Amino acid sequence: MRFKLVIVSLSLLFFTLALPSWASARTPAQSSQPRDPLAIPEDPARRAEQEKEMAKKANQERQAQLRRDTEHLLRLSSELKQYVDKSSENTLSLEVIKKAEEIEKLAHSVKEKMKGN
């Protein structure tokens, strides 16, 4: 009698421990990405508004960069003029050539930014 009581107790214990894992194994497969129950479903109008706002910010940043570059271009041009004024008609300083190349690169960059590339 005592033996049967031990077997029944062990059986009940086994089923109570095995039941949660058995139940979870039988649930339908979950997606690989967990879903946030509080997440708002994506709204196409909201997404379009966010994209418009991002484009506006990008354009503002591009305009600010253009202002900085053109101011730098003006400074470089002034420096180039000073170098040329200091040089004689028979000599061309290496600094003048380097300054002209720097101006050329910056001017090309400004031109590309103005195109929106």
ChimeraX commands (.cxc) that place a marker at each C-alpha (Angstrom):
marker #1 position 0.00,0.00,0.00 radius 0.5
marker #1 position 2.76,2.35,0.90 radius 0.5
marker #1 position 4.51,1.50,-2.37 radius 0.5
marker #1 position 1.42,2.51,-4.38 radius 0.5
marker #1 position 1.22,5.81,-2.51 radius 0.5
marker #1 position 4.84,6.59,-3.39 radius 0.5
marker #1 position 4.26,5.73,-7.07 radius 0.5
marker #1 position 1.11,7.87,-7.25 radius 0.5
marker #1 position 2.88,10.76,-5.53 radius 0.5
marker #1 position 5.85,10.54,-7.86 radius 0.5
marker #1 position 3.55,10.34,-10.88 radius 0.5
marker #1 position 1.66,13.44,-9.78 radius 0.5
marker #1 position 4.92,15.24,-9.14 radius 0.5
marker #1 position 6.24,14.27,-12.58 radius 0.5
marker #1 position 3.10,15.50,-14.36 radius 0.5
marker #1 position 3.01,18.79,-12.48 radius 0.5
marker #1 position 6.66,19.45,-13.37 radius 0.5
marker #1 position 6.33,18.28,-16.97 radius 0.5
marker #1 position 3.04,20.04,-17.72 radius 0.5
marker #1 position 4.44,23.58,-18.21 radius 0.5
marker #1 position 7.14,22.43,-20.65 radius 0.5
marker #1 position 4.67,20.20,-22.48 radius 0.5
marker #1 position 2.19,23.07,-22.79 radius 0.5
marker #1 position 4.81,25.49,-24.11 radius 0.5
marker #1 position 6.01,22.94,-26.65 radius 0.5
marker #1 position 2.49,22.68,-28.03 radius 0.5
marker #1 position 1.93,26.42,-28.50 radius 0.5
marker #1 position 2.12,27.75,-32.07 radius 0.5
marker #1 position 5.52,28.95,-33.23 radius 0.5
marker #1 position 6.25,32.55,-32.32 radius 0.5
marker #1 position 7.80,34.98,-34.79 radius 0.5
marker #1 position 11.53,35.45,-34.44 radius 0.5
marker #1 position 11.08,39.10,-33.45 radius 0.5
marker #1 position 9.25,39.87,-30.22 radius 0.5
marker #1 position 6.39,42.31,-30.60 radius 0.5
marker #1 position 5.94,45.22,-28.27 radius 0.5
marker #1 position 2.31,45.20,-27.13 radius 0.5
marker #1 position 2.46,48.96,-26.57 radius 0.5
marker #1 position 3.91,49.73,-30.01 radius 0.5
marker #1 position 1.75,51.88,-32.22 radius 0.5
marker #1 position 1.05,50.31,-35.60 radius 0.5
marker #1 position 2.98,52.10,-38.34 radius 0.5
marker #1 position 0.88,54.75,-40.03 radius 0.5
marker #1 position 1.84,55.62,-43.64 radius 0.5
marker #1 position 0.86,59.27,-43.13 radius 0.5
marker #1 position 3.03,59.48,-40.00 radius 0.5
marker #1 position 5.93,57.87,-41.83 radius 0.5
marker #1 position 5.60,60.33,-44.72 radius 0.5
marker #1 position 5.58,63.22,-42.23 radius 0.5
marker #1 position 8.74,61.88,-40.54 radius 0.5
marker #1 position 10.49,61.49,-43.90 radius 0.5
marker #1 position 9.50,65.04,-44.84 radius 0.5
marker #1 position 10.87,66.34,-41.53 radius 0.5
marker #1 position 14.12,64.40,-42.02 radius 0.5
marker #1 position 14.52,65.82,-45.54 radius 0.5
marker #1 position 13.91,69.32,-44.21 radius 0.5
marker #1 position 16.58,68.87,-41.51 radius 0.5
marker #1 position 19.03,67.46,-44.07 radius 0.5
marker #1 position 18.42,70.46,-46.34 radius 0.5
marker #1 position 18.97,72.88,-43.45 radius 0.5
marker #1 position 22.25,71.14,-42.60 radius 0.5
marker #1 position 23.31,71.28,-46.25 radius 0.5
marker #1 position 22.56,75.02,-46.35 radius 0.5
marker #1 position 24.57,75.61,-43.16 radius 0.5
marker #1 position 27.49,73.63,-44.61 radius 0.5
marker #1 position 27.30,75.69,-47.81 radius 0.5
marker #1 position 27.50,78.91,-45.78 radius 0.5
marker #1 position 30.55,77.63,-43.88 radius 0.5
marker #1 position 32.25,76.48,-47.08 radius 0.5
marker #1 position 31.61,79.74,-48.94 radius 0.5
marker #1 position 32.96,81.75,-46.00 radius 0.5
marker #1 position 36.04,79.53,-46.03 radius 0.5
marker #1 position 36.30,79.99,-49.79 radius 0.5
marker #1 position 36.22,83.76,-49.34 radius 0.5
marker #1 position 39.01,83.61,-46.75 radius 0.5
marker #1 position 41.14,81.41,-49.00 radius 0.5
marker #1 position 40.59,83.75,-51.95 radius 0.5
marker #1 position 41.67,86.73,-49.86 radius 0.5
marker #1 position 44.79,84.87,-48.76 radius 0.5
marker #1 position 45.54,83.92,-52.36 radius 0.5
marker #1 position 45.26,87.56,-53.42 radius 0.5
marker #1 position 47.67,88.58,-50.66 radius 0.5
marker #1 position 50.18,85.91,-51.74 radius 0.5
marker #1 position 49.92,87.00,-55.37 radius 0.5
marker #1 position 50.31,90.67,-54.41 radius 0.5
marker #1 position 53.49,89.81,-52.48 radius 0.5
marker #1 position 55.04,87.77,-55.28 radius 0.5
marker #1 position 56.97,89.35,-58.12 radius 0.5
marker #1 position 56.10,89.02,-61.77 radius 0.5
marker #1 position 58.93,86.53,-62.34 radius 0.5
marker #1 position 58.31,84.20,-59.39 radius 0.5
marker #1 position 55.34,82.14,-58.40 radius 0.5
marker #1 position 55.35,80.92,-54.83 radius 0.5
marker #1 position 54.61,77.30,-53.96 radius 0.5
marker #1 position 52.16,78.65,-51.39 radius 0.5
marker #1 position 50.21,80.35,-54.19 radius 0.5
marker #1 position 49.89,77.08,-56.10 radius 0.5
marker #1 position 48.81,75.15,-52.98 radius 0.5
marker #1 position 46.29,77.85,-52.06 radius 0.5
marker #1 position 44.86,77.81,-55.61 radius 0.5
marker #1 position 44.50,74.01,-55.49 radius 0.5
marker #1 position 42.75,74.21,-52.12 radius 0.5
marker #1 position 40.36,76.83,-53.50 radius 0.5
marker #1 position 39.68,74.67,-56.54 radius 0.5
marker #1 position 38.79,71.62,-54.41 radius 0.5
marker #1 position 36.58,73.63,-52.10 radius 0.5
marker #1 position 34.83,75.36,-55.01 radius 0.5
marker #1 position 34.12,71.99,-56.61 radius 0.5
marker #1 position 32.72,70.73,-53.29 radius 0.5
marker #1 position 30.47,73.80,-52.95 radius 0.5
marker #1 position 29.24,73.33,-56.52 radius 0.5
marker #1 position 28.32,69.68,-55.86 radius 0.5
marker #1 position 26.51,70.59,-52.63 radius 0.5
marker #1 position 24.55,73.26,-54.46 radius 0.5
marker #1 position 23.42,70.64,-56.96 radius 0.5
marker #1 position 22.15,68.62,-54.01 radius 0.5
marker #1 position 24.51,65.66,-54.44 radius 0.5
marker link #1:1,2 radius 0.2
marker link #1:2,3 radius 0.2
marker link #1:3,4 radius 0.2
marker link #1:4,5 radius 0.2
marker link #1:5,6 radius 0.2
marker link #1:6,7 radius 0.2
marker link #1:7,8 radius 0.2
marker link #1:8,9 radius 0.2
marker link #1:9,10 radius 0.2
marker link #1:10,11 radius 0.2
marker link #1:11,12 radius 0.2
marker link #1:12,13 radius 0.2
marker link #1:13,14 radius 0.2
marker link #1:14,15 radius 0.2
marker link #1:15,16 radius 0.2
marker link #1:16,17 radius 0.2
marker link #1:17,18 radius 0.2
marker link #1:18,19 radius 0.2
marker link #1:19,20 radius 0.2
marker link #1:20,21 radius 0.2
marker link #1:21,22 radius 0.2
marker link #1:22,23 radius 0.2
marker link #1:23,24 radius 0.2
marker link #1:24,25 radius 0.2
marker link #1:25,26 radius 0.2
marker link #1:26,27 radius 0.2
marker link #1:27,28 radius 0.2
marker link #1:28,29 radius 0.2
marker link #1:29,30 radius 0.2
marker link #1:30,31 radius 0.2
marker link #1:31,32 radius 0.2
marker link #1:32,33 radius 0.2
marker link #1:33,34 radius 0.2
marker link #1:34,35 radius 0.2
marker link #1:35,36 radius 0.2
marker link #1:36,37 radius 0.2
marker link #1:37,38 radius 0.2
marker link #1:38,39 radius 0.2
marker link #1:39,40 radius 0.2
marker link #1:40,41 radius 0.2
marker link #1:41,42 radius 0.2
marker link #1:42,43 radius 0.2
marker link #1:43,44 radius 0.2
marker link #1:44,45 radius 0.2
marker link #1:45,46 radius 0.2
marker link #1:46,47 radius 0.2
marker link #1:47,48 radius 0.2
marker link #1:48,49 radius 0.2
marker link #1:49,50 radius 0.2
marker link #1:50,51 radius 0.2
marker link #1:51,52 radius 0.2
marker link #1:52,53 radius 0.2
marker link #1:53,54 radius 0.2
marker link #1:54,55 radius 0.2
marker link #1:55,56 radius 0.2
marker link #1:56,57 radius 0.2
marker link #1:57,58 radius 0.2
marker link #1:58,59 radius 0.2
marker link #1:59,60 radius 0.2
marker link #1:60,61 radius 0.2
marker link #1:61,62 radius 0.2
marker link #1:62,63 radius 0.2
marker link #1:63,64 radius 0.2
marker link #1:64,65 radius 0.2
marker link #1:65,66 radius 0.2
marker link #1:66,67 radius 0.2
marker link #1:67,68 radius 0.2
marker link #1:68,69 radius 0.2
marker link #1:69,70 radius 0.2
marker link #1:70,71 radius 0.2
marker link #1:71,72 radius 0.2
marker link #1:72,73 radius 0.2
marker link #1:73,74 radius 0.2
marker link #1:74,75 radius 0.2
marker link #1:75,76 radius 0.2
marker link #1:76,77 radius 0.2
marker link #1:77,78 radius 0.2
marker link #1:78,79 radius 0.2
marker link #1:79,80 radius 0.2
marker link #1:80,81 radius 0.2
marker link #1:81,82 radius 0.2
marker link #1:82,83 radius 0.2
marker link #1:83,84 radius 0.2
marker link #1:84,85 radius 0.2
marker link #1:85,86 radius 0.2
marker link #1:86,87 radius 0.2
marker link #1:87,88 radius 0.2
marker link #1:88,89 radius 0.2
marker link #1:89,90 radius 0.2
marker link #1:90,91 radius 0.2
marker link #1:91,92 radius 0.2
marker link #1:92,93 radius 0.2
marker link #1:93,94 radius 0.2
marker link #1:94,95 radius 0.2
marker link #1:95,96 radius 0.2
marker link #1:96,97 radius 0.2
marker link #1:97,98 radius 0.2
marker link #1:98,99 radius 0.2
marker link #1:99,100 radius 0.2
marker link #1:100,101 radius 0.2
marker link #1:101,102 radius 0.2
marker link #1:102,103 radius 0.2
marker link #1:103,104 radius 0.2
marker link #1:104,105 radius 0.2
marker link #1:105,106 radius 0.2
marker link #1:106,107 radius 0.2
marker link #1:107,108 radius 0.2
marker link #1:108,109 radius 0.2
marker link #1:109,110 radius 0.2
marker link #1:110,111 radius 0.2
marker link #1:111,112 radius 0.2
marker link #1:112,113 radius 0.2
marker link #1:113,114 radius 0.2
marker link #1:114,115 radius 0.2
marker link #1:115,116 radius 0.2
marker link #1:116,117 radius 0.2
view
